[in-house]
Amino acid sequence: TDSHIAAVESARALNAFIVETPDHARAGATAADAALAKGEAKPLTGIPLGIKDLFATQGVQTTAASKILEGFVPQYESTVTSQLFADGAVMLGKLNLDQFAMGSSNETSAFGNVISPWRAEGSNRQLVPGGSSGGSAAAVSARLVAGATGTDTGGSIRQPAAFVGIAGIKPTYGRCSRWGVVAFASSLDQAGPMARDVRDCAILLKSMSGYDPKDSTSLNLPVPDFEAALTGDLRGVRVGVPKEYRLEGLDPTIDALWTQGLAWLKDAGATIVDVSLPHTKYALPTYYIVAPAEASSNLARYDGVRYGLRVTPDGASLAEMYSATRAAGFGAEVKRRIMIGTYVLSAGFYDAYYTQAQKVRTLISRDFTEAFEKCDVLLTPTAPSAAFAFGDKADPLEMYLNDVFTVPSSLAGLPAMSVPAGLSPTGLPLGLQLIGRALDEVGVLNAGYAIE
Ligand code: GLN
């Protein structure tokens, strides 16, 4: 624990942590030693973790990387983190992220950018760690922690995992409780683990999963032993290649990686089949209607009364206090999402945008159901590129395009994972994505295991 605390302190230049919690870590280590002495080790006894600062942690500031929640200290613990701690995990701190988990590069945090520990060969340019779970990605990749919690609404576990060469899985929607996780888009948000390899993800996922009566969308189903299922044997497994993901102008390096991944899966015994997900091209526009719509509703609670920041100009009315607080407390990207969300939900445009998006979402789900009649798991790239430099995607639309491979499975609520699969020509990590049937994390993890 002391060496991990020291590592966290010596890596402050990465800005991966918003709050370091060495006292929490030391107390956890003492408890772990006592448990070990009594021969009462649990699955995660003494394992040092970082917690994305979107999970409420009792007595420890929880900000969602926003000014509006700065200084908010929850009196309760999220279900996922309480399960991790009950299994013996030790928290080293709260990890930086894109503000309210909105972003793909960690440039929207109110606490500054997270810097990737990676550099392209022959270049000193600082690279993004991906987002929104960028602090989680950087901390695991720099070996500051053994694993981290992430959340994934449209790719926020998978894309940062790919950018820094680690593994991360978004389980089936409902597998992990959302209780105590700051809400972004409730019908899409899922927690999941990020770790060095597939096995560590499997172990962490087991602790994070399970039914929670406090989350009405939590699944009341048994949690498999994900680790025990890792055999790397894919005989009898059909791997689907969705032809719509072969985008025009796809980076040849990414294309070659994908082909290589298919060869690895074949070596492990899988058969490869071509499949079609015809509504793929509507996934990004659908996501960027549904997610902001839900966000605008979820973020209405930050009114300067219930949480954190309050700005009261002299003689301000209640409405003026609301708007002054929200103007000062939300960052530019969050405001953009609230404006898009309220627009698509407004009386005049609801049917044209929101209702339409919900219908297309159903078609996207149906595409997957049909594809999974012909195959058991899908292989695709995780992201269309390796990590980019800060400021390289200043246009929000260009940033949104980076989510092209991750949002369709989010809209369908399916389990999906990114595994480290190789390096770009300049030595940067690249990831491949496995997408499975609902509840088939085992199939996803096992196929990922065969690749890494
Ligand atoms: N990049 C996507 C967005 O900005 C996904 C974020 C996430 O999964 N939390 O909405």
Residues whose N, C-alpha, C, O or C-beta is under 5 A from the ligand:
A	BS01	LIG	A101 M102 G103 S104 G131 S132 T151 D152 T153 G154 G155 S156 D403
